Amino acid sequence: MSAIFSIFKVVPGWCWAILIVVAALLGAELHGRHVVQVKWDAEVKAQREANDLLVDKRREDNRALAAKQLLDSSNIQREHDEEVANARAAAARSERMRIGTAICPTTGSTEASGTSGGNGANTGTRLVPDDVDRDIWALEIKVEGAFAAGRAAQAFIRANGMAPQTLLGE
């Protein structure tokens, strides 16, 4: 065994000192790299977890916003349906449309009209033809539907504070 250690005596002592210093520096460098890598990995993990939390929060915000928009949409649709139903009910309750003789004079006799019929109609008017009456009522229902949509949108805009105060009359 001493023969093996005698080989080490051939190398001068200062070489051994340099070799030990280089080995110590190399060990310190490897340890430093390991410490830096551990810190880096911890920072990357923390960043990833923070990003995951932000993504989860954004998803929850999006779900809440979607639920609010669905509720608003259903409220607008409900108000629209109510307005259209009211317009249709009003149209169904009213009698047939009459048109004044000043706009469309009656054909036939030019003598003054006598007493009106039993329905108490205005003597200066006459009934429009059935097909014209149907067309006018259909158009009125469409117009009332458009007005209902506008009123529902206006109510939504006012309810959510989207209109300037000058337009709200306040």
C-alpha positions as CSV (number, residue, x, y, z in Angstrom):
1,M,0.0,0.0,0.0
2,S,2.8,2.3,0.7
3,A,4.0,1.7,-2.8
4,I,0.9,3.3,-4.1
5,F,1.3,6.4,-1.9
6,S,4.9,6.7,-2.9
7,I,3.7,7.6,-6.5
8,F,2.0,10.7,-5.0
9,K,5.4,11.8,-3.6
10,V,6.7,12.2,-7.2
11,V,4.4,15.2,-7.7
12,P,5.5,18.3,-6.0
13,G,3.4,19.7,-3.1
14,W,2.5,23.0,-4.8
15,C,0.9,21.0,-7.6
16,W,-1.2,19.2,-5.0
17,A,-2.2,22.5,-3.5
18,I,-3.3,23.9,-6.9
19,L,-5.2,20.7,-7.6
20,I,-7.0,20.9,-4.2
21,V,-7.8,24.6,-4.8
22,V,-9.2,23.8,-8.3
23,A,-11.2,20.9,-6.9
24,A,-12.6,23.2,-4.1
25,L,-13.5,25.9,-6.7
26,L,-15.1,23.4,-8.9
27,G,-17.1,22.0,-6.0
28,A,-18.2,25.5,-5.0
29,E,-19.2,26.3,-8.6
30,L,-21.3,23.2,-8.8
31,H,-22.9,23.9,-5.5
32,G,-23.7,27.5,-6.5
33,R,-25.3,26.3,-9.8
34,H,-27.4,23.9,-7.8
35,V,-28.5,26.6,-5.4
36,V,-29.4,28.9,-8.4
37,Q,-31.3,26.2,-10.2
38,V,-33.3,25.4,-7.0
39,K,-34.2,29.1,-6.7
40,W,-35.1,29.3,-10.3
41,D,-37.3,26.2,-10.2
42,A,-39.0,27.6,-7.1
43,E,-39.7,31.0,-8.8
44,V,-41.0,29.2,-12.0
45,K,-43.3,27.1,-9.8
46,A,-44.5,30.1,-7.9
47,Q,-45.1,32.0,-11.2
48,R,-47.0,29.1,-12.7
49,E,-49.2,28.8,-9.6
50,A,-49.9,32.6,-9.6
51,N,-50.8,32.4,-13.3
52,D,-53.1,29.4,-12.6
53,L,-54.8,31.4,-9.9
54,L,-55.2,34.4,-12.2
55,V,-56.7,32.2,-14.9
56,D,-59.1,30.5,-12.5
57,K,-60.2,34.0,-11.2
58,R,-60.7,35.2,-14.8
59,R,-62.8,32.1,-15.5
60,E,-64.9,32.7,-12.5
61,D,-65.3,36.4,-13.5
62,N,-66.3,35.3,-17.0
63,R,-68.9,32.8,-15.6
64,A,-70.3,35.5,-13.4
65,L,-70.4,38.0,-16.4
66,A,-72.1,35.3,-18.6
67,A,-74.7,34.7,-15.9
68,K,-75.4,38.4,-15.6
69,Q,-75.6,38.8,-19.3
70,L,-78.0,35.8,-19.6
71,L,-80.2,37.3,-16.8
72,D,-80.1,40.8,-18.6
73,S,-81.0,39.1,-21.9
74,S,-83.8,37.2,-20.4
75,N,-85.2,40.3,-18.7
76,I,-85.0,42.2,-22.0
77,Q,-86.7,39.4,-23.8
78,R,-89.4,39.1,-21.1
79,E,-90.1,42.9,-21.2
80,H,-90.2,42.7,-25.0
81,D,-92.6,39.8,-25.0
82,E,-94.8,41.7,-22.5
83,E,-94.8,44.8,-24.7
84,V,-95.7,42.8,-27.8
85,A,-98.4,41.0,-25.9
86,N,-99.9,44.3,-24.7
87,A,-99.8,45.7,-28.3
88,R,-101.5,42.6,-29.7
89,A,-104.1,42.6,-27.0
90,A,-104.8,46.3,-27.6
91,A,-105.1,45.6,-31.4
92,A,-107.5,42.7,-30.7
93,R,-109.7,44.8,-28.4
94,S,-110.1,47.7,-30.9
95,E,-112.7,47.6,-33.6
96,R,-112.0,47.7,-37.3
97,M,-110.2,50.7,-38.6
98,R,-112.2,53.6,-40.0
99,I,-110.9,56.1,-42.5
100,G,-112.2,59.7,-42.8
101,T,-114.1,60.8,-45.9
102,A,-111.8,63.7,-46.1
103,I,-109.0,61.3,-46.9
104,C,-111.0,58.9,-49.0
105,P,-114.4,60.1,-50.0
106,T,-117.2,57.5,-50.2
107,T,-118.4,56.4,-53.6
108,G,-122.0,56.6,-54.5
109,S,-124.6,59.1,-53.3
110,T,-123.5,62.7,-52.7
111,E,-126.4,63.5,-50.4
112,A,-125.7,64.1,-46.7
113,S,-125.5,60.9,-44.8
114,G,-128.4,60.1,-42.6
115,T,-128.2,58.5,-39.2
116,S,-125.5,56.1,-38.6
117,G,-125.9,52.4,-38.0
118,G,-126.5,50.9,-34.7
119,N,-122.8,50.7,-33.8
120,G,-122.6,54.4,-33.2
121,A,-119.9,55.0,-35.8
122,N,-118.8,58.4,-36.8
123,T,-120.8,59.5,-39.8
124,G,-117.8,61.2,-41.4
125,T,-115.9,57.9,-41.7
126,R,-116.3,54.6,-43.4
127,L,-114.8,51.1,-42.8
128,V,-111.7,50.2,-44.8
129,P,-111.8,47.0,-46.8
130,D,-111.0,43.8,-44.8
131,D,-107.7,43.1,-46.6
132,V,-106.5,46.7,-46.0
133,D,-107.6,46.4,-42.4
134,R,-105.6,43.2,-41.9
135,D,-102.5,44.7,-43.6
136,I,-102.7,47.8,-41.4
137,W,-103.1,45.7,-38.2
138,A,-100.2,43.5,-39.2
139,L,-98.0,46.5,-39.8
140,E,-99.1,48.0,-36.5
141,I,-98.2,44.9,-34.7
142,K,-94.8,44.9,-36.3
143,V,-94.3,48.5,-35.4
144,E,-95.4,47.9,-31.8
145,G,-92.9,45.0,-31.7
146,A,-90.1,47.3,-32.8
147,F,-91.2,49.9,-30.3
148,A,-91.3,47.2,-27.6
149,A,-87.8,46.2,-28.4
150,G,-86.7,49.8,-28.2
151,R,-88.5,50.3,-24.9
152,A,-86.9,47.2,-23.4
153,A,-83.4,48.3,-24.6
154,Q,-84.0,51.7,-23.2
155,A,-85.1,50.3,-19.8
156,F,-81.9,48.1,-19.8
157,I,-79.7,51.0,-20.7
158,R,-81.2,53.2,-17.9
159,A,-81.2,50.4,-15.4
160,N,-77.5,49.8,-16.0
161,G,-76.5,53.5,-16.0
162,M,-75.3,53.5,-19.6
163,A,-77.1,56.7,-20.6
164,P,-75.7,60.1,-19.8
165,Q,-77.5,61.9,-17.0
166,T,-78.7,64.6,-19.4
167,L,-80.6,62.0,-21.4
168,L,-82.2,60.6,-18.3
169,G,-83.9,63.9,-17.5
170,E,-82.3,64.1,-14.1
